[in-house]
Amino acid sequence: MSPSILIVDANPGLAAMLQQALSSVGLECTLALTGRDAFQVASNRPIDLAIIDFHLPDGPAEELIHVFQKIRPEMILLGIPPDNDPDNPIISMLGIQGVLIKPFYLPDLVPYLAGLLGVEVPSLADANPEEPEKSELDILKPPPPKKSSRSVPWLENAGRATAWLERLGEENSVLACLITRGAELHAGAGSLSHEKLSLLARRVAEIWSITPGGTVMQYVRIPPEDEEVFLYSISIALDYDLTLLFDRKTSLSAARRRAKSFERALEKPPDTGTFHKTTAELVAARRKTGELGMPRRKTGELPGVKPRIGELAGARRRTGEFPISKSRTGGLSVTKPRTGDLPKPKSITDELRRARQAKPHSDSPDDHDA
């Protein structure tokens, strides 16, 4: 039989987180939100270890500790001291076995508790989630709502949801964030690949299926590097769950604050028409703003504009296809000369005759004497 742990804390979120962590490694864990509930549990069943927060709504925690020491003297008692001060003098006066300081780092807390109980447990990242055993008090209480019934129509657009995650992820410094519908990845952003986000989406769905409350908190390993991260998941809308991934040292309070900022930002969706764009669309947008120059075209023409005949002729003259000749008006002729306009070649006889005719005649002797 596994050791039994009792968590006495008026904060249901913190109590549920501890119960999830301890149950996942095989430890039996029961929750009590008041001192009265804790007394009933300890009176009806053996408890090996109790974690008691000093801020209880129905009476001083010191009185509950004194009662436990009388009815269960073998019980290990750990306290969460007033004002989170481990040196508070009331701690030494009560004679309890130890104190726990918030925020908890669960990967260290779980083996510490297991050591006090004298048992070996797997690490949180290697443990498979198991459905926690319900006590009689848990059965009598109405279960907390697991899923939000809020309607957020714009989340249906995966492109807008992704743009929203990218903006909020940068503002809140998360490793990655994703929105899931059941076990399917709906949108994601951050430093992880699409394949890893899809694996996490299925993992989150498995944990949600056995989670009694409305929040999922788990330490998980991301293959193939087996990087350990802190996973925090909440239901943000009907059929939509938000999961945030943090560094393994992130405290629960910090994770909760950032998740709340995401919830508040649901009222500020991205502009209509914000979608993922292809590379070609991004390049075209940058050219439109002048960030990139216009691409060169082979013909030097503008798109959709046909060149005029004169421009075509000028281009053909530059390539030497047409000769340049003077027209009657003195302009440049762009027409091809006709064959009859070219001078015909002359014979050698004609050339000699013209040369003799052009030569001046010499005077005769008779004319010279006269």
Long-range contacts (C-beta under 8 A, 24 or more apart in sequence): 2-26, 2-27, 2-28, 2-119, 3-27, 3-28, 3-48, 3-49, 3-117, 3-119, 4-28, 4-29, 4-30, 4-45, 4-46, 4-47, 4-48, 4-49, 5-29, 5-30, 5-47, 5-48, 5-49, 5-50, 5-51, 5-113, 5-117, 6-30, 6-32, 6-38, 6-41, 6-42, 6-47, 6-49, 6-50, 6-51, 7-31, 7-32, 7-50, 7-51, 8-32, 8-33, 8-35, 8-37, 8-38, 8-50, 8-51, 8-52, 8-53, 8-56, 8-61, 8-64, 9-33, 9-51, 9-52, 9-53, 9-80, 10-34, 10-53, 10-55, 10-56, 10-57, 11-53, 12-144, 12-213, 13-213, 13-215, 13-252, 13-256, 14-53, 14-102, 14-252, 16-212, 16-213, 16-215, 16-217, 17-106, 17-215, 17-217, 17-252, 18-51, 18-104, 18-106, 19-132, 20-129, 20-132, 20-211, 20-216, 20-217, 20-218, 21-106, 21-109, 21-110, 21-124, 21-217, 21-219, 22-110, 22-113, 23-130, 23-131, 23-132, 23-133, 24-124, 24-127, 24-128, 24-129, 24-130, 24-218, 25-110, 25-114, 25-121, 25-122, 25-123, 25-124, 25-127, 26-121, 26-122, 26-127, 26-130, 27-113, 27-114, 27-117, 27-119, 27-121, 28-133, 29-132, 29-133, 30-135, 30-137, 30-138, 31-135, 31-137, 31-138, 32-137, 33-57, 34-58, 35-59, 35-61, 35-63, 35-64, 37-137, 38-64, 39-64, 39-67, 40-137, 41-135, 41-137, 42-68, 42-71, 42-72, 42-75, 43-71, 44-136, 46-72, 47-72, 47-75, 48-74, 48-75, 48-76, 48-117, 49-75, 49-76, 49-77, 49-78, 49-113, 49-116, 49-117, 50-75, 50-76, 50-77, 50-78, 51-78, 51-79, 51-80, 51-100, 52-77, 52-78, 52-79, 52-80, 53-79, 53-80, 54-79, 54-80, 54-81, 54-82, 54-90, 55-80, 55-82, 62-90, 62-94, 65-94, 65-96, 66-94, 69-95, 76-116, 76-117, 102-251, 102-253, 103-251, 103-252, 103-253, 103-254, 104-251, 104-252, 105-249, 105-251, 106-219, 107-219, 107-228, 107-248, 123-219, 124-218, 124-219, 125-219, 125-220, 125-221, 125-226, 125-228, 126-221, 129-206, 129-207, 129-210, 129-211, 129-218, 130-210, 131-210, 132-212, 134-212, 138-212, 143-212, 144-212, 144-213, 144-214, 145-214, 146-208, 146-211, 146-212, 146-213, 146-214, 146-235, 147-214, 147-235, 147-238, 147-241, 148-214, 148-235, 148-236, 148-237, 148-238, 148-240, 149-238, 150-236, 150-237, 150-238, 150-266, 151-237, 151-238, 152-236, 152-237, 152-238, 152-240, 152-266, 154-269, 155-179, 155-186, 155-237, 155-240, 155-266, 157-275, 158-186, 158-187, 159-274, 159-275, 159-276, 160-269, 160-270, 160-272, 160-274, 160-275, 161-186, 161-187, 162-187, 162-188, 162-189, 162-276, 163-270, 163-274, 163-275, 163-276, 164-265, 164-269, 164-270, 165-189, 165-190, 167-270, 168-261, 168-262, 168-265, 171-261, 172-244, 172-258, 172-261, 172-262, 173-258, 174-244, 174-245, 174-246, 174-258, 175-229, 175-245, 175-246, 175-247, 176-200, 176-244, 176-245, 177-242, 177-243, 177-244, 177-245, 177-262, 178-204, 178-242, 178-243, 179-236, 179-240, 179-241, 179-242, 179-243, 180-204, 180-205, 180-240, 180-241, 180-243, 181-239, 181-240, 181-241, 182-239, 186-240, 190-245, 192-222, 192-245, 196-222, 196-223, 199-223, 200-231, 200-243, 200-245, 201-243, 203-231, 204-231, 204-233, 204-241, 204-243, 207-233, 208-233, 208-241, 216-243, 217-252, 217-255, 219-248, 230-255, 232-256, 232-259, 234-259, 234-263, 236-262, 236-263, 236-266, 237-266, 310-334
